[in-house]
């Protein structure tokens, strides 16, 4: 018995090949689209992570601005100690007196002996006119050597009286915020903050000062350690200009001030800073990301 076998005809074979090619084309297209979408998502994710990292670093540093290891001691000292001055101008001696007994007290012992040198002594005599001086040294536990500001320095002497009562003086916090702003003093693209990183109460600007600013040449956000000027010193790119571009206006810091007070008042303020960052992928300008955050500085120096 003969068994007749027949394969695909030429037409059927061609139809099958075309169908296979169509399926392969669809599959390839889906794969390419998927890979393209994955690549875009990866770039977007990295862009988001880079900008988020900058924002987190800034909010962390700004929130800590003004932290000072001696703040509690200075506040307590100001509340319980009077200062008796040996003169009303020039370099004079200020003796610490107990506010209840008027006897001398070891007010400036311990960490204060080193931590107060070169800082500003804020004084508010009974006349109500603020006068500042510079603490030159701490000769012993109950005295300060102070140079009273002379004109044209800010808040100059002479002292109208040689006794400054408790709660009418303090030592200004050496840590805080440097915010130069621009045409608008409350809006800028640079901010420098400092805080007592190791808690020893001593101001070390080389290791306890941190800055962030925009660089128009690299279209990047730059960072510094130890610089107190936005226009000079060593600054380094924090964002990678080969990967992300920060456009003009893409990095902005806005300060929201608390209600203004008279310049001679011994009052602390809590300013808020709004940070806005926008970035675009260098390789694909269609991929952009904008982030913002608000942070309050609760350790502002008295003013």
C-alpha positions as CSV (number, residue, x, y, z in Angstrom):
1,X,0.0,0.0,0.0
2,X,1.4,3.4,-1.0
3,X,1.2,6.3,1.5
4,X,1.1,9.6,-0.1
5,X,2.8,12.4,1.8
6,X,2.9,16.1,0.9
7,X,4.6,19.0,2.6
8,X,3.8,22.7,2.6
9,X,3.2,24.3,-0.6
10,X,5.4,27.2,-1.6
11,X,2.6,29.6,-1.0
12,X,2.0,28.2,2.5
13,X,5.7,28.3,3.3
14,X,5.9,32.0,2.3
15,X,2.8,32.8,4.4
16,X,4.4,31.1,7.4
17,X,7.7,32.9,6.9
18,X,5.9,36.3,6.6
19,X,3.9,35.6,9.8
20,X,7.1,34.6,11.6
21,X,8.8,37.7,10.5
22,X,5.9,39.8,11.6
23,X,5.9,38.2,15.0
24,X,9.7,38.6,15.3
25,X,9.3,42.2,14.3
26,X,6.7,42.8,16.9
27,X,8.8,41.1,19.5
28,X,11.9,43.1,18.6
29,X,9.9,46.3,18.7
30,X,8.5,45.5,22.1
31,X,12.0,44.6,23.4
32,X,13.5,47.8,22.0
33,X,10.7,49.9,23.5
34,X,11.1,48.1,26.8
35,X,14.8,48.6,26.9
36,X,14.4,52.3,25.9
37,X,11.8,52.8,28.7
38,X,14.0,51.0,31.2
39,X,17.0,53.2,30.2
40,X,14.9,56.4,30.5
41,X,13.6,55.2,33.9
42,X,17.1,54.5,35.1
43,X,18.3,57.9,34.0
44,X,15.3,59.6,35.6
45,X,15.9,57.6,38.8
46,X,19.5,58.6,38.9
47,X,18.6,62.2,38.2
48,X,16.1,62.1,41.0
49,X,18.6,60.5,43.4
50,X,21.4,63.0,42.6
51,X,19.1,66.0,43.2
52,X,17.6,64.4,46.3
53,X,21.0,63.8,47.7
54,X,21.9,67.5,47.3
55,X,18.6,68.6,48.8
56,X,19.0,66.2,51.8
57,X,22.6,67.4,52.4
58,X,21.5,71.0,52.4
59,X,18.5,70.6,54.7
60,X,20.6,68.6,57.1
61,X,23.3,71.3,57.3
62,X,20.9,74.3,57.4
63,X,18.9,72.7,60.1
64,X,22.0,72.3,62.3
65,X,23.3,75.9,61.6
66,X,24.0,77.7,64.8
67,X,24.3,74.7,67.0
68,X,26.9,75.7,69.7
69,X,28.2,73.5,72.5
70,X,28.4,76.4,74.9
71,X,25.0,77.9,74.3
72,X,23.3,76.5,77.4
73,X,26.2,77.7,79.6
74,X,26.2,81.2,78.1
75,X,22.4,81.5,78.6
76,X,22.6,80.4,82.2
77,X,25.5,82.7,82.8
78,X,23.7,85.7,81.4
79,X,20.7,85.1,83.6
80,X,22.7,84.8,86.9
81,X,25.7,87.0,86.4
82,X,26.3,90.8,86.4
83,X,29.4,92.3,84.7
84,X,31.4,95.1,86.4
85,X,33.7,96.9,84.1
86,X,37.0,98.6,85.0
87,X,36.3,101.4,82.4
88,X,33.9,102.6,79.8
89,X,36.0,102.3,76.6
90,X,39.1,100.7,75.1
91,X,40.3,97.4,76.5
92,X,38.9,96.9,80.0
93,X,38.3,94.1,82.6
94,X,34.9,92.7,83.1
95,X,34.4,91.0,86.5
96,X,31.6,88.5,86.9
97,X,29.4,89.1,89.9
98,X,26.6,86.9,91.4
99,X,23.4,88.7,90.5
100,X,21.9,88.0,94.0
101,X,24.9,88.7,96.3
102,X,27.1,90.9,94.1
103,X,30.1,88.8,95.1
104,X,32.6,87.7,92.6
105,X,32.0,84.3,91.1
106,X,34.0,81.8,89.0
107,X,31.7,82.5,86.0
108,X,34.2,81.8,83.2
109,X,35.8,78.6,84.3
110,X,36.0,75.3,82.4
111,X,35.2,75.2,78.7
112,X,34.2,78.9,78.7
113,X,37.8,79.9,79.3
114,X,38.7,79.0,75.8
115,X,35.4,79.1,74.1
116,X,34.7,82.8,74.6
117,X,37.9,84.2,73.2
118,X,37.5,86.4,70.1
119,X,33.7,86.3,70.4
120,X,31.3,89.3,70.5
121,X,30.0,90.5,73.9
122,X,26.5,92.0,73.5
123,X,25.6,94.5,76.1
124,X,22.4,96.4,76.7
125,X,22.9,99.1,79.4
126,X,19.9,100.7,81.1
127,X,19.9,103.5,78.5
128,X,18.7,100.9,76.0
129,X,21.4,101.5,73.5
130,X,23.2,98.3,72.4
131,X,27.0,98.3,72.8
132,X,29.3,95.5,71.6
133,X,32.8,94.5,72.5
134,X,35.3,91.7,71.6
135,X,36.4,89.3,74.3
136,X,40.2,89.3,74.0
137,X,41.0,86.8,76.7
138,X,39.8,85.1,79.9
139,X,42.6,86.0,82.4
140,X,41.0,84.0,85.2
141,X,37.8,82.3,86.2
142,X,36.0,85.5,87.2
143,X,37.2,88.1,84.7
144,X,37.1,88.8,81.0
145,X,39.4,91.1,79.0
146,X,37.1,93.0,76.7
147,X,37.7,95.7,74.0
148,X,34.7,98.0,73.7
149,X,33.8,98.7,70.1
150,X,34.9,102.2,69.0
151,X,33.3,104.1,66.1
152,X,33.0,103.4,63.2
153,X,32.6,99.8,64.3
154,X,29.0,98.6,64.8
155,X,27.3,99.3,68.2
156,X,30.2,101.4,69.6
157,X,30.9,102.6,73.1
158,X,31.6,104.2,75.4
159,X,29.6,102.4,78.1
160,X,27.2,104.8,79.8
161,X,27.6,102.8,83.0
162,X,30.2,100.3,84.2
163,X,27.7,97.8,85.5
164,X,25.7,95.6,83.1
165,X,23.0,93.6,84.9
166,X,22.0,90.0,84.5
167,X,19.9,89.3,81.4
168,X,21.2,92.5,79.8
169,X,24.2,90.9,78.1
170,X,25.2,87.7,76.3
171,X,27.9,86.3,74.1
172,X,26.9,86.1,70.4
173,X,26.8,82.7,68.9
174,X,29.8,82.3,66.5
175,X,27.9,79.8,64.4
176,X,25.0,80.5,62.1
177,X,24.1,81.3,58.5
178,X,25.9,83.5,55.9
179,X,23.3,84.3,53.2
180,X,24.4,87.2,50.9
181,X,21.3,87.0,48.7
182,X,21.4,89.0,45.5
183,X,19.4,92.0,44.2
184,X,16.8,90.7,46.6
185,X,18.6,90.2,50.0
186,X,16.3,87.3,50.8
187,X,16.7,85.3,47.5
188,X,20.0,83.9,46.3
189,X,22.0,81.0,44.9
190,X,24.5,80.6,47.6
191,X,24.3,79.8,51.3
192,X,27.0,79.1,53.9
193,X,26.3,77.5,57.3
194,X,28.4,76.7,60.3
195,X,27.7,74.6,63.4
196,X,29.6,73.0,66.3
197,X,30.3,69.7,64.6
198,X,32.3,68.2,67.4
199,X,30.5,69.9,70.3
200,X,33.6,71.4,71.9
201,X,32.2,74.9,71.8
202,X,35.2,76.3,69.7
203,X,34.6,77.8,66.3
204,X,36.8,76.0,63.7
205,X,35.9,77.5,60.4
206,X,38.1,75.0,58.5
207,X,36.0,72.0,59.5
208,X,32.7,73.4,60.7
209,X,31.7,75.7,57.9
210,X,29.8,74.3,54.8
211,X,28.7,76.1,51.7
212,X,26.5,75.5,48.7
213,X,26.3,77.6,45.6
214,X,25.4,77.6,41.9
215,X,28.2,77.6,39.2
216,X,27.0,79.1,35.9
217,X,30.0,77.8,34.0
218,X,29.7,74.1,34.8
219,X,25.9,74.4,35.3
220,X,26.3,72.6,38.6
221,X,25.8,73.0,42.3
222,X,29.1,73.3,44.2
223,X,30.1,72.6,47.8
224,X,32.8,73.9,50.0
225,X,34.2,73.2,53.5
226,X,35.9,76.0,55.4
227,X,35.0,78.9,53.1
228,X,33.1,82.0,54.3
229,X,32.8,83.7,50.9
230,X,30.5,82.7,48.1
231,X,32.8,84.3,45.5
232,X,36.3,83.0,46.4
233,X,38.0,80.0,47.9
234,X,37.9,76.3,47.0
235,X,34.6,75.0,45.7
236,X,33.9,71.6,44.2
237,X,31.1,70.2,42.0
238,X,28.5,68.4,44.0
239,X,26.4,67.5,41.0
240,X,28.1,65.8,37.9
241,X,28.0,68.3,35.0
242,X,28.6,65.4,32.6
243,X,25.3,63.8,33.7
244,X,23.0,66.6,34.8
245,X,22.7,70.2,34.0
246,X,21.4,72.7,36.5
247,X,20.0,75.6,34.4
248,X,20.2,79.2,35.3
249,X,17.6,79.8,38.0
250,X,17.6,76.0,38.7
251,X,19.1,76.5,42.2
252,X,17.5,79.0,44.5
253,X,17.4,79.7,48.2
254,X,14.7,81.9,49.6
255,X,14.8,83.2,53.2
256,X,11.6,83.8,55.1
257,X,12.3,86.1,58.0
258,X,10.5,86.2,61.3
259,X,9.0,89.5,62.4
260,X,11.6,92.2,62.5
261,X,12.7,93.5,65.9
262,X,14.6,96.6,67.0
263,X,18.3,96.2,66.5
264,X,19.0,96.8,70.2
265,X,16.8,94.0,71.5
266,X,18.3,90.7,72.8
267,X,16.0,88.5,70.8
268,X,16.6,85.3,68.8
269,X,14.8,84.6,65.6
270,X,13.7,81.5,63.7
271,X,14.2,82.0,59.9
272,X,13.0,79.6,57.3
273,X,14.8,78.7,54.1
274,X,13.1,77.4,51.0
275,X,15.4,75.4,48.7
276,X,14.4,74.8,45.0
277,X,16.5,72.6,42.7
278,X,15.8,71.7,39.0
279,X,18.0,69.5,36.8
280,X,18.0,68.2,33.3
281,X,19.8,65.1,31.9
282,X,22.8,66.1,29.8
283,X,22.0,63.4,27.3
284,X,18.3,63.9,27.1
285,X,16.9,67.4,27.8
286,X,13.4,65.9,27.9
287,X,14.2,64.3,31.2
288,X,13.9,66.9,34.0
289,X,13.2,66.9,37.7
290,X,12.4,69.6,40.2
291,X,12.6,69.3,44.0
292,X,12.0,71.6,46.9
293,X,12.2,71.6,50.6
294,X,11.7,74.0,53.5
295,X,13.9,74.1,56.6
296,X,13.9,76.3,59.7
297,X,17.0,77.5,61.6
298,X,16.2,77.3,65.2
299,X,19.7,78.2,66.5
300,X,20.0,81.7,65.1
301,X,22.4,84.0,66.9
302,X,20.8,86.7,69.0
303,X,20.5,90.1,67.3
